[in-house]
Amino acid sequence: MKVLVEAPDDETATATLLQVGRVGNVRSTPLRAFGREEMDRIIAKATG
């Protein structure tokens, strides 16, 4: 099963995953997603 979680910031997301992980039967692999504006800036940096 895969679950998508949105949080207001990285710290909140990580804290939530740590709380869920304490149960012991859940594994997580956090992946950072970028918004449109963030991705535009990243592409601009990559293309010079």
Contacts in CASP RR format, 6 or more apart in sequence:
PFRMAT RR
TARGET T0000
AUTHOR 0000-0000-0000
METHOD contacts of the structure
MODEL  1
MKVLVEAPDDETATATLLQVGRVGNVRSTPLRAFGREEMDRIIAKATG
5 13 0 8 1.000
5 16 0 8 1.000
5 17 0 8 1.000
7 13 0 8 1.000
7 16 0 8 1.000
10 32 0 8 1.000
13 30 0 8 1.000
14 30 0 8 1.000
17 28 0 8 1.000
17 30 0 8 1.000
20 26 0 8 1.000
20 28 0 8 1.000
21 27 0 8 1.000
21 28 0 8 1.000
34 42 0 8 1.000
END
